[in-house]
Amino acid sequence: MALHTLQSGALRVTIADEGAELHSILDILSEREYLWHGDPVYWGRRSPVLFPIVGSLKNKEYQYEGKAYPMPQHGFARDMVFEMIAHDEDGIQFALTANDETLSKYPFRFRLEVGYRLNGREITVTWKVVNEDSKTMYFSIGGHPAFMCPVDGNGKQTDYYLLFDKKEDLTYCKLSTNGLIESEGHILATNGGVLPITEHLFDEDALVIEGRQAKEVALAGPDQKPYLTVKFDAPLFGLWSPAKKQAPFVCIEPWYGRCDKESFDGTLADREYGNTLQPGATFETAYTITCN
């Protein structure tokens, strides 16, 4: 695995070619680390890119043209080595293209590009998906960045907060033990967009928040001032920390796709929040991480 670095006057950002995954977001002056370091005691990843699915499939497989294709949770891109195709002082770009290995489990010729651009204290993460096949392509894509909470190893996680740009309460979906949508419409009560991170907030796994209910989620310390903000324009997002582990990080995950419902009985083309690309078409989007 090769690591690559971007640096501004404020931050040093490290990215791996394996999975095109963020490995570190370090404040140069204070030496504050914002990104989870991947200790497998809690979770061995840091910020995987989820492609060509987000979440889990019902029965761990999908149906396409009458054939069943097994697929692990969150797809395969996070475990593959990407090619670095561009690197300058402020940005880096990686690419993954379909090959015999991917075609055996995902029968589409694609090109996935993942980029990072550093500007002061802001990191822009870009995704570009190209359908290089002669048939319609169906896919999902998402982020899974894990951020230190508490930060600097100070205090307890239960002294921290999640802040939303929406002041009203949010609704979320609960997951079953096999990672599928079990029920919908649960209320996440926020006090004017401020949510305390309680001891049992993630006891039932991720909170799946659909319908563009928020476009900005921040982590804040005991003073309720944000130290890290994620901005996105995704149709849904997830909030996660390993269930009942009191892990010292929280994931804020912009998603263009999600796991199946327990009741799902369709094909790859029928998956909710999935994306469709015609031959030769391109899908592009981005989200930002701002460190205070």
VOGU-3710 file (C-alpha; in Angstrom, 3 decimals, decimal comma):
1> malhtlqsga> 0,000/0,000/0,000  1,374/3,393/-1,008  0,543/6,589/0,889  0,388/10,046/-0,681  0,362/13,454/0,989  -1,286/16,829/0,450  -0,306/19,779/2,618  -1,520/23,312/3,154  -0,327/25,804/5,735  -2,831/24,294/8,149
11> lrvtiadega> -3,372/20,600/7,383  -1,460/17,540/6,235  -3,713/15,003/4,520  -2,630/11,436/3,745  -4,386/9,169/1,246  -3,744/5,504/0,404  -3,925/4,039/-3,074  -5,668/1,002/-1,540  -9,327/1,950/-1,704  -8,332/5,558/-2,514
21> elhsildils> -8,975/5,973/1,209  -8,201/8,914/3,467  -5,697/7,825/6,123  -5,029/10,978/8,118  -6,150/14,591/8,513  -3,566/16,224/10,744  -3,438/19,809/12,005  0,187/20,763/11,431  0,545/23,236/14,299  -1,480/21,581/17,063
31> ereylwhgdp> -0,856/17,984/15,868  -4,570/17,329/16,303  -5,676/14,266/14,338  -9,221/14,538/13,003  -9,530/11,146/11,304  -9,922/7,809/13,057  -6,686/5,783/12,891  -8,156/2,375/12,085  -7,545/0,418/15,271  -9,198/-2,972/14,552
41> vywgrrspvl> -10,225/-3,288/18,201  -13,111/-1,004/17,207  -13,028/-0,774/13,397  -10,082/-1,403/11,108  -11,023/1,122/8,429  -10,789/4,909/8,298  -12,724/6,406/5,402  -13,632/3,769/2,814  -15,314/4,601/-0,499  -18,473/2,523/-0,880
51> fpivgslknk> -19,020/1,247/-4,440  -20,884/-0,220/-6,323  -23,326/-0,653/-3,424  -23,891/1,129/-0,125  -24,864/-0,999/2,847  -26,024/-4,605/2,730  -27,997/-6,567/0,158  -30,882/-8,799/1,083  -29,495/-12,355/1,256  -26,070/-10,800/0,502
61> eyqyegkayp> -26,731/-10,877/-3,240  -28,492/-8,971/-5,998  -30,409/-10,099/-9,070  -29,487/-8,928/-12,569  -30,785/-10,407/-15,834  -31,938/-13,566/-14,081  -28,651/-14,249/-12,307  -27,730/-13,851/-8,631  -24,472/-12,030/-7,845  -23,041/-12,215/-4,306
71> mpqhgfardm> -21,721/-8,893/-3,028  -20,266/-8,017/0,397  -21,506/-5,069/2,420  -20,486/-1,730/0,840  -19,122/-3,354/-2,315  -15,566/-4,085/-3,421  -13,882/-0,764/-4,287  -12,689/-0,185/-0,718  -10,528/-3,329/-0,940  -8,951/-2,672/-4,349
81> vfemiahded> -5,809/-0,765/-5,287  -6,509/2,340/-7,348  -4,187/3,884/-9,898  -2,947/7,376/-9,077  -3,619/9,405/-12,237  -2,806/12,961/-11,090  -1,011/14,580/-8,155  -0,034/18,170/-7,565  0,584/20,304/-4,484  -3,096/20,719/-3,650
91> giqfaltand> -4,841/17,696/-5,111  -4,686/14,034/-6,023  -6,812/11,808/-8,259  -7,198/8,019/-8,334  -8,958/5,695/-10,771  -10,336/2,169/-10,703  -11,544/0,492/-13,890  -13,437/-2,722/-14,434  -11,368/-5,875/-14,863  -11,936/-9,621/-14,868
101> etlskypfrf> -12,181/-9,674/-11,083  -14,857/-6,967/-10,890  -16,804/-8,253/-13,910  -17,271/-11,624/-12,232  -19,285/-9,978/-9,433  -20,495/-6,753/-11,072  -21,113/-7,208/-14,821  -20,564/-3,615/-15,935  -17,551/-1,916/-17,475  -17,032/1,206/-15,388
111> rlevgyrlng> -14,456/3,766/-14,429  -14,483/5,175/-10,895  -12,388/8,262/-10,110  -11,871/9,489/-6,545  -10,212/12,833/-5,909  -9,077/14,964/-2,969  -8,414/18,704/-3,073  -6,994/20,588/-0,081  -7,639/24,310/0,354  -6,553/25,685/3,711
121> reitvtwkvv> -8,638/23,827/6,281  -11,101/22,340/3,783  -10,863/19,020/1,938  -13,080/18,455/-1,087  -13,742/14,801/-1,896  -14,901/14,128/-5,468  -16,424/11,040/-7,076  -16,804/10,439/-10,785  -18,450/7,307/-12,189  -18,369/6,619/-15,920
131> nedsktmyfs> -20,395/3,921/-17,655  -17,958/2,459/-20,195  -20,350/-0,347/-21,108  -22,884/-0,648/-23,930  -25,772/-1,254/-21,509  -27,457/0,660/-18,711  -25,472/0,575/-15,481  -26,905/0,534/-11,947  -24,817/1,541/-8,953  -24,634/3,239/-5,571
141> igghpafmcp> -21,772/5,219/-4,068  -21,078/6,672/-0,652  -18,554/7,862/1,877  -17,787/6,372/5,295  -15,326/8,781/6,969  -14,748/8,221/10,684  -13,814/11,256/12,798  -12,243/11,354/16,227  -14,808/11,919/18,972  -13,654/12,847/21,494
151> vdgngkqtdy> -10,943/14,749/19,686  -7,399/15,019/21,146  -8,335/12,179/23,504  -9,916/14,731/25,829  -13,079/14,120/27,816  -15,877/11,644/27,136  -17,811/11,125/23,927  -21,012/11,760/25,857  -19,829/15,353/26,368  -19,903/15,884/22,582
161> yllfdkkedl> -22,629/16,905/20,139  -23,801/16,522/16,567  -24,967/19,768/14,935  -27,296/19,921/11,916  -28,119/22,772/9,571  -31,802/21,855/9,984  -33,358/23,051/13,241  -36,329/20,670/13,210  -36,281/17,090/14,464  -35,061/14,472/11,981
171> tycklstngl> -36,590/11,125/11,090  -34,471/8,032/10,609  -34,615/4,349/9,705  -33,557/1,536/12,002  -31,499/-1,424/10,804  -32,090/-5,080/11,551  -29,357/-7,360/12,871  -28,456/-8,299/9,277  -27,967/-4,685/8,227  -31,217/-4,140/6,324
181> ieseghilat> -33,833/-1,411/6,775  -36,191/-2,797/9,395  -38,448/0,171/10,141  -38,825/3,834/9,190  -40,103/7,091/10,615  -38,338/7,114/13,986  -37,803/10,558/15,490  -34,326/11,896/16,210  -35,169/14,750/18,540  -32,765/17,663/18,258
191> nggvlpiteh> -32,874/20,855/20,228  -32,732/23,416/17,435  -30,370/21,219/15,447  -28,203/20,171/18,413  -28,040/16,465/19,296  -26,103/15,197/22,341  -24,104/12,035/21,645  -25,602/9,873/24,352  -24,181/6,581/25,554  -26,812/4,533/23,716
201> lfdedalvie> -27,239/6,603/20,533  -25,720/3,915/18,292  -26,814/0,806/20,199  -28,962/-0,273/17,235  -26,295/0,364/14,593  -26,345/3,205/12,063  -28,979/5,930/11,884  -30,099/6,186/8,235  -31,509/9,645/7,479  -33,278/9,887/4,132
211> grqakevala> -34,859/12,612/2,026  -32,225/15,368/2,087  -33,178/16,329/5,638  -29,788/17,958/6,190  -26,862/19,114/4,062  -24,434/19,877/6,851  -23,434/17,842/9,909  -20,802/18,938/12,414  -19,095/17,432/15,440  -18,817/19,749/18,437
221> gpdqkpyltv> -17,141/19,582/21,803  -18,628/20,321/25,216  -18,823/24,026/24,298  -21,077/23,104/21,330  -18,644/24,791/18,936  -17,936/22,685/15,824  -14,432/21,335/15,327  -15,273/19,431/12,131  -18,050/19,902/9,561  -19,143/17,698/6,655
231> kfdaplfglw> -21,158/19,390/3,879  -22,916/17,450/1,113  -25,908/17,421/-1,207  -26,647/13,708/-1,002  -30,178/12,267/-0,924  -29,439/10,542/2,377  -26,707/10,077/4,946  -25,715/7,774/7,746  -24,447/8,374/11,269  -22,568/5,477/12,837
241> spakkqapfv> -20,271/4,320/15,565  -19,870/0,603/16,385  -22,875/-0,583/18,369  -22,378/-0,841/22,131  -18,584/-0,419/21,901  -18,208/3,207/23,015  -15,732/3,620/20,166  -13,879/6,976/20,138  -15,123/8,061/16,718  -18,296/8,930/14,820
251> ciepwygrcd> -18,880/8,442/11,089  -20,740/11,075/9,046  -21,554/9,384/5,738  -22,969/11,044/2,595  -24,728/8,389/0,528  -26,116/7,999/-2,975  -27,687/4,638/-2,216  -28,393/2,481/0,837  -29,043/-1,031/2,077  -32,118/-3,005/1,060
261> kesfdgtlad> -35,261/-3,179/3,141  -36,153/-6,430/4,876  -39,172/-6,589/2,549  -37,225/-5,925/-0,688  -37,899/-8,410/-3,480  -36,568/-6,769/-6,642  -33,581/-6,644/-8,968  -30,510/-4,424/-9,028  -32,458/-1,909/-11,117  -35,201/-1,727/-8,469
271> reygntlqpg> -33,027/-0,866/-5,459  -34,165/2,291/-3,677  -31,866/5,311/-3,964  -29,843/3,513/-6,634  -28,389/5,428/-9,576  -28,773/4,734/-13,301  -26,198/5,571/-15,979  -26,774/5,184/-19,701  -23,862/3,972/-21,888  -21,154/6,614/-22,039
281> atfetaytit> -22,794/8,768/-19,335  -21,027/10,210/-16,274  -22,100/10,768/-12,661  -20,174/13,358/-10,634  -20,566/14,676/-7,108  -18,544/15,915/-4,129  -18,600/16,613/-0,410  -16,353/18,678/1,842  -14,715/18,221/5,223  -13,815/21,423/7,110
291> cn> -11,553/21,232/10,165  -11,618/24,045/12,718
//
